[in-house]
Amino acid sequence: MYFVSDRSGWWNLYRWDGHQVKLVAPIAGECAAEPWELGYASYDFLDDGRIVVAVQHGPRHRLVVIDPDGTVRPIDLPYTSIKPYLAVQGTTVALIGSSPTAAPQVALVHLTAGDPRVEVLARSEHAKLDGAQVSTPTELRVHVAGDREVIALVYPPTASAADWRAPVILRAHPGPTASCLLRLDWQAQFFTSRGFAVVDVDYLGSTGYGRVFRESLYGRWGLDDVDDCAAVADHLLATGRAVPGQVFIRGASAGGYTALHAVAQSGPFAAATAVSAIVDPDRWAETVPRFQRAHARRLRGGAGRVNAATVQRPVLLVHGTADDVAVVEDVRELADQLTAHGVPHELLLLPDVGHYVATSSQAGTALEAELAHYRSVMAAAAAG
């Protein structure tokens, strides 16, 4: 029996032969997705005895083949992001891959003798935009408190010069123990094509850096993730990339919780956008799908419920009325409290939309509202 365990500090593949457990191959990377996800297949078996595995290192993925003797052989592919939906037939593996310049593709990778051959079967619905000019990210490493290093992906404004300086939208990923992904992201392109830089932060707790890094956020949610995002923003300001007073933070779901706490204290952020935001971790631990509740309960004990009285910057709240993961009643109550405390905010409710706004029919409406939110804050600052 084969299974994945992180007993070594990394999600690696193990084999049990009925008597003892053996590590198939030591890999300093994650051979599985976030532990609160279900239904993924990050490895499969070729009919010649080899095993093919999708491995995550920080924001990057790669495909490797493990020989019967445990030798790990990287496969050279044009993809930097691979969904953990591997399927094998013979010596061919089917996967969904993408890169900073290619939207997700369904492809076959033929792993016969010689170099691997990639056969693209289907492109995404955005394939017609393949020729469009896009912003490609660079990797930024920022030292933070505790002698740690945080990795961020920086998307400059589209077609900008090497010495660009721009308003910045910093994105806190969901999860919160998910991660940034190095792939073509049309949401990022929406903003970079309008003069903004977009920055994705793999804050403490992100998957792709080992068990210790990931579990360090337990009991610290809303604290260390906020500090890491602020540290990246401060670095961009100190290096002259970001424009003072034009640095924003946004996030969806758990990322929305991070964004709200980021503007509930003094810091570099001029405003926040929270989409499908978790407002109360205790409430969320009860409404989240059952298989995720242990994870949600371990996260609690950090910053706690978002307190409207402490919010210091304008906030845009975007929420679906059919969200049964982060219930809409919490965000309505938060909006009422923000009104009572005189905090500038806007609540955009999307009828019949669930937790995943970005994949809903109202995704465009939400993006336009977010863009207007940032432009409004910038205009107000310019007017004094």
C-alpha positions as CSV (number, residue, x, y, z in Angstrom):
1,M,0.0,0.0,0.0
2,Y,1.3,3.4,-0.9
3,F,0.4,6.6,1.0
4,V,1.7,10.1,1.6
5,S,3.0,11.3,5.0
6,D,4.7,14.4,6.3
7,R,6.5,12.6,9.2
8,S,9.9,13.8,7.7
9,G,8.7,17.4,7.6
10,W,7.7,17.1,3.9
11,W,4.7,15.3,2.3
12,N,6.5,12.3,0.8
13,L,5.5,9.0,-0.6
14,Y,5.7,5.8,1.6
15,R,5.1,2.1,1.0
16,W,3.8,-0.4,3.5
17,D,4.5,-4.0,2.6
18,G,2.4,-5.6,5.3
19,H,5.2,-5.6,7.8
20,Q,7.0,-2.2,7.8
21,V,6.7,1.3,6.3
22,K,9.5,2.5,4.0
23,L,10.1,5.8,2.4
24,V,9.9,5.5,-1.4
25,A,12.2,8.4,-2.1
26,P,13.2,11.4,0.0
27,I,12.1,14.7,-1.7
28,A,12.5,18.1,-0.2
29,G,9.2,19.2,-1.5
30,E,5.4,18.6,-1.0
31,C,4.1,15.5,-2.9
32,A,0.6,16.3,-1.9
33,A,-1.8,19.3,-1.8
34,E,-2.9,21.2,1.2
35,P,-4.0,18.7,3.9
36,W,-7.5,20.2,4.0
37,E,-8.2,19.4,0.4
38,L,-9.8,16.2,-0.8
39,G,-10.1,14.3,-4.1
40,Y,-6.7,15.1,-5.5
41,A,-4.2,12.6,-7.1
42,S,-0.7,13.9,-6.8
43,Y,1.0,10.6,-7.8
44,D,0.2,7.5,-10.0
45,F,1.9,4.4,-11.3
46,L,3.4,3.8,-14.7
47,D,3.1,0.3,-16.0
48,D,6.9,-0.2,-16.2
49,G,7.2,0.1,-12.4
50,R,8.0,3.8,-12.1
51,I,5.9,6.3,-10.1
52,V,5.1,9.8,-11.4
53,V,4.7,12.5,-8.8
54,A,3.7,16.2,-8.9
55,V,6.0,18.0,-6.4
56,Q,5.5,21.6,-5.0
57,H,8.5,23.8,-4.0
58,G,7.2,27.1,-2.8
59,P,5.1,28.6,-5.6
60,R,6.5,26.2,-8.2
61,H,5.5,22.7,-9.2
62,R,7.5,20.1,-11.1
63,L,6.9,16.6,-12.3
64,V,9.3,13.8,-11.3
65,V,9.5,10.1,-12.0
66,I,10.7,7.8,-9.2
67,D,12.5,4.7,-10.5
68,P,12.1,1.3,-8.8
69,D,15.4,1.8,-7.1
70,G,14.3,5.1,-5.6
71,T,16.1,7.4,-8.0
72,V,14.2,10.7,-8.6
73,R,14.3,12.0,-12.1
74,P,12.9,15.5,-12.9
75,I,10.8,15.8,-16.1
76,D,11.5,18.9,-18.1
77,L,8.1,20.5,-18.9
78,P,6.9,24.0,-20.0
79,Y,4.7,24.2,-16.9
80,T,5.4,25.8,-13.5
81,S,2.0,24.9,-12.0
82,I,0.6,21.4,-12.1
83,K,-2.9,20.6,-10.6
84,P,-2.8,17.4,-8.5
85,Y,-5.1,15.6,-10.9
86,L,-2.6,13.1,-12.4
87,A,-3.9,10.1,-14.3
88,V,-1.7,7.5,-15.9
89,Q,-2.2,5.0,-18.8
90,G,0.7,2.9,-19.7
91,T,3.7,5.2,-19.7
92,T,1.7,8.4,-20.4
93,V,0.5,10.8,-17.7
94,A,-2.4,13.2,-18.2
95,L,-2.2,16.5,-16.2
96,I,-3.4,20.1,-16.0
97,G,-0.5,22.4,-16.3
98,S,0.1,26.1,-16.7
99,S,2.8,28.8,-16.6
100,P,3.0,32.6,-16.2
101,T,2.3,32.9,-19.9
102,A,0.1,29.9,-20.6
103,A,-3.4,29.4,-19.2
104,P,-4.2,25.9,-17.8
105,Q,-4.0,23.2,-20.4
106,V,-4.9,19.5,-20.4
107,A,-1.9,17.7,-21.7
108,L,-0.5,14.2,-22.1
109,V,3.2,13.7,-21.2
110,H,4.6,10.6,-22.9
111,L,7.3,9.2,-20.7
112,T,8.8,6.6,-23.0
113,A,12.6,6.3,-23.7
114,G,14.3,9.6,-24.5
115,D,13.0,13.1,-23.9
116,P,9.4,13.4,-22.7
117,R,6.9,14.5,-25.3
118,V,4.1,16.9,-24.4
119,E,0.8,16.6,-26.3
120,V,-1.8,19.4,-25.5
121,L,-5.3,18.0,-25.7
122,A,-7.3,21.1,-24.6
123,R,-6.7,24.7,-23.7
124,S,-8.8,26.7,-21.3
125,E,-11.6,29.1,-22.2
126,H,-9.1,31.9,-22.2
127,A,-7.0,30.4,-25.0
128,K,-8.1,33.2,-27.4
129,L,-6.1,35.5,-25.1
130,D,-2.9,33.6,-25.5
131,G,-1.5,36.3,-27.7
132,A,-2.3,39.1,-25.3
133,Q,0.6,40.9,-23.6
134,V,0.7,39.8,-20.0
135,S,2.7,40.7,-16.9
136,T,5.1,37.9,-15.8
137,P,6.1,37.8,-12.2
138,T,9.5,37.8,-10.6
139,E,10.2,36.1,-7.3
140,L,10.9,38.4,-4.3
141,R,12.5,37.2,-1.0
142,V,12.0,39.4,2.0
143,H,13.5,38.8,5.5
144,V,11.0,39.2,8.3
145,A,11.0,39.0,12.0
146,G,12.2,35.8,13.6
147,D,15.0,35.4,11.0
148,R,12.5,34.0,8.5
149,E,12.3,34.6,4.8
150,V,9.0,35.2,2.9
151,I,8.6,34.6,-0.8
152,A,6.4,36.8,-2.9
153,L,5.5,36.9,-6.6
154,V,5.6,40.4,-8.0
155,Y,3.6,41.2,-11.2
156,P,4.7,44.6,-12.5
157,P,2.3,46.8,-14.5
158,T,1.9,45.4,-18.0
159,A,4.5,46.7,-20.4
160,S,6.2,48.7,-17.6
161,A,9.9,49.7,-17.7
162,A,12.5,47.9,-15.6
163,D,12.4,50.8,-13.0
164,W,8.6,50.8,-12.6
165,R,6.9,52.4,-9.7
166,A,3.2,51.9,-9.2
167,P,0.2,51.5,-6.9
168,V,0.4,48.0,-5.4
169,I,-2.3,45.4,-4.7
170,L,-1.0,42.8,-2.3
171,R,-2.9,39.5,-2.3
172,A,-3.2,37.2,0.7
173,H,-4.1,33.7,-0.5
174,P,-7.0,31.7,0.9
175,G,-6.7,28.6,3.0
176,P,-4.9,30.2,4.9
177,T,-2.5,27.3,4.4
178,A,-2.8,27.3,0.6
179,S,-0.1,29.0,-1.4
180,C,0.7,31.3,-4.3
181,L,0.9,29.6,-7.7
182,L,3.2,30.5,-10.5
183,R,0.7,30.4,-13.3
184,L,-1.2,32.8,-15.6
185,D,-3.7,34.6,-13.5
186,W,-6.2,36.7,-15.3
187,Q,-7.3,38.4,-12.2
188,A,-3.8,39.7,-11.7
189,Q,-3.7,40.7,-15.4
190,F,-6.9,42.7,-15.0
191,F,-5.1,45.0,-12.5
192,T,-1.7,45.0,-14.1
193,S,-3.2,46.1,-17.4
194,R,-4.7,49.0,-15.6
195,G,-1.4,50.3,-14.1
196,F,-1.2,48.4,-10.8
197,A,1.4,46.0,-9.6
198,V,0.1,42.8,-8.0
199,V,2.0,41.0,-5.3
200,D,1.2,37.5,-4.1
201,V,2.6,36.6,-0.6
202,D,3.4,33.1,0.7
203,Y,3.1,34.2,4.3
204,L,3.8,31.9,7.3
205,G,1.5,28.9,7.1
206,S,1.7,28.5,3.3
207,T,2.0,25.0,1.8
208,G,5.2,24.3,-0.2
209,Y,7.7,25.0,2.6
210,G,7.4,22.0,4.8
211,R,5.3,21.0,7.8
212,V,7.0,23.3,10.4
213,F,6.4,26.4,8.3
214,R,2.8,25.4,7.5
215,E,1.7,24.5,11.1
216,S,3.4,27.6,12.6
217,L,0.3,29.6,11.8
218,Y,-1.9,27.4,14.0
219,G,-2.9,29.6,16.9
220,R,-1.3,32.6,15.2
221,W,-3.8,33.3,12.4
222,G,-4.5,37.0,11.8
223,L,-1.1,37.8,13.4
224,D,1.9,36.4,11.7
225,D,0.2,36.3,8.2
226,V,-0.6,40.0,8.6
227,D,3.0,40.8,9.7
228,D,4.4,39.0,6.7
229,C,2.2,40.8,4.3
230,A,3.0,44.1,5.9
231,A,6.8,43.3,5.7
232,V,6.5,42.7,2.0
233,A,4.6,45.9,1.5
234,D,7.2,47.8,3.6
235,H,10.0,46.4,1.5
236,L,8.3,47.5,-1.8
237,L,7.9,51.0,-0.3
238,A,11.5,51.1,0.9
239,T,12.8,50.1,-2.5
240,G,10.7,52.6,-4.3
241,R,8.5,50.2,-6.1
242,A,5.3,51.1,-4.3
243,V,3.7,54.5,-4.1
244,P,3.1,55.7,-0.5
245,G,-0.6,55.8,0.2
246,Q,-1.3,53.5,-2.8
247,V,-0.6,50.1,-1.3
248,F,-3.7,47.9,-0.9
249,I,-4.4,44.5,0.5
250,R,-7.0,42.1,-0.7
251,G,-7.9,38.5,-0.1
252,A,-10.7,35.9,-0.5
253,S,-12.0,33.6,2.2
254,A,-9.2,33.2,4.8
255,G,-7.2,35.8,2.8
256,G,-10.1,38.2,3.4
257,Y,-9.7,37.6,7.1
258,T,-6.0,38.5,6.8
259,A,-6.8,41.6,4.8
260,L,-9.3,42.8,7.3
261,H,-6.9,42.4,10.2
262,A,-4.2,44.1,8.2
263,V,-6.2,47.3,8.2
264,A,-7.2,46.9,11.8
265,Q,-3.8,48.2,12.8
266,S,-1.4,50.9,11.7
267,G,0.7,49.9,8.7
268,P,1.4,50.4,5.0
269,F,-2.1,49.6,3.7
270,A,-4.4,52.4,2.5
271,A,-7.4,50.1,2.0
272,A,-8.6,46.5,1.9
273,T,-10.8,44.3,-0.2
274,A,-12.3,41.2,1.5
275,V,-14.1,38.7,-0.8
276,S,-16.1,35.9,0.8
277,A,-14.3,36.9,4.0
278,I,-14.1,34.8,7.2
279,V,-15.0,37.3,9.9
280,D,-15.2,35.0,13.0
281,P,-12.8,32.0,13.1
282,D,-15.0,30.3,15.8
283,R,-18.1,30.6,13.6
284,W,-16.2,29.4,10.5
285,A,-15.0,26.3,12.4
286,E,-18.6,25.3,12.6
287,T,-19.8,26.2,9.1
288,V,-16.8,25.0,7.1
289,P,-17.2,21.6,5.4
290,R,-16.9,18.8,8.0
291,F,-13.6,17.4,6.7
292,Q,-12.0,20.8,7.1
293,R,-13.2,21.5,10.7
294,A,-10.1,20.0,12.5
295,H,-7.9,22.3,10.4
296,A,-10.1,25.3,11.1
297,R,-10.1,24.6,14.9
298,R,-6.3,24.4,15.0
299,L,-6.1,27.8,13.4
300,R,-8.1,29.6,16.1
301,G,-6.6,31.5,18.9
302,G,-4.8,34.2,17.0
303,A,-6.3,37.6,16.3
304,G,-9.8,36.4,16.8
305,R,-13.0,37.9,15.3
306,V,-12.6,41.0,13.2
307,N,-13.4,44.0,15.4
308,A,-15.0,46.9,13.4
309,A,-13.9,49.3,16.1
310,T,-10.2,48.7,15.3
311,V,-10.5,49.0,11.5
312,Q,-8.5,52.1,10.4
313,R,-8.8,52.1,6.6
314,P,-11.6,52.0,3.9
315,V,-12.9,48.5,3.3
316,L,-14.7,46.8,0.4
317,L,-16.7,43.7,1.4
318,V,-17.8,41.5,-1.5
319,H,-19.9,38.5,-0.5
320,G,-22.3,36.0,-2.1
321,T,-25.7,35.7,-0.5
322,A,-25.6,31.9,-1.0
323,D,-22.2,31.5,0.8
324,D,-22.6,28.6,3.2
325,V,-18.9,28.4,4.2
326,A,-18.3,32.0,5.4
327,V,-21.9,32.9,6.1
328,V,-23.2,36.2,4.8
329,E,-24.7,37.1,8.2
330,D,-21.2,37.7,9.6
331,V,-20.2,40.1,6.9
332,R,-23.6,41.9,7.1
333,E,-23.1,42.3,10.9
334,L,-19.5,43.6,10.3
335,A,-20.8,46.1,7.8
336,D,-23.4,47.4,10.3
337,Q,-20.7,47.7,12.9
338,L,-18.4,49.6,10.5
339,T,-21.3,52.0,9.9
340,A,-21.8,52.5,13.6
341,H,-18.1,53.3,14.1
342,G,-17.9,55.7,11.1
343,V,-15.5,53.5,9.1
344,P,-15.6,54.1,5.3
345,H,-16.8,50.9,3.7
346,E,-18.9,49.4,1.0
347,L,-20.8,46.1,1.0
348,L,-21.4,44.4,-2.3
349,L,-23.8,41.5,-2.0
350,L,-23.9,39.1,-5.0
351,P,-27.3,37.4,-5.2
352,D,-27.3,33.6,-5.4
353,V,-23.4,33.4,-5.4
354,G,-21.7,31.0,-3.2
355,H,-18.2,31.0,-1.6
356,Y,-16.2,31.1,-4.8
357,V,-16.9,34.5,-6.3
358,A,-13.9,34.3,-8.7
359,T,-15.5,31.4,-10.6
360,S,-19.1,32.7,-10.5
361,S,-21.0,34.7,-13.1
362,Q,-20.5,37.8,-11.0
363,A,-16.7,37.7,-11.1
364,G,-16.5,40.6,-13.5
365,T,-18.8,42.7,-11.3
366,A,-16.7,42.0,-8.3
367,L,-13.4,43.0,-10.1
368,E,-14.9,46.2,-11.4
369,A,-16.1,47.1,-7.9
370,E,-12.6,46.4,-6.5
371,L,-10.9,48.6,-9.1
372,A,-13.3,51.4,-8.4
373,H,-12.6,51.0,-4.7
374,Y,-8.9,51.5,-5.1
375,R,-9.3,54.4,-7.6
376,S,-11.7,56.1,-5.1
377,V,-9.1,55.9,-2.3
378,M,-6.4,57.2,-4.5
379,A,-8.6,60.1,-5.7
380,A,-9.5,61.0,-2.2
381,A,-5.8,61.0,-1.1
382,A,-4.9,63.2,-4.1
383,A,-7.7,65.6,-3.3
384,G,-6.3,66.0,0.2
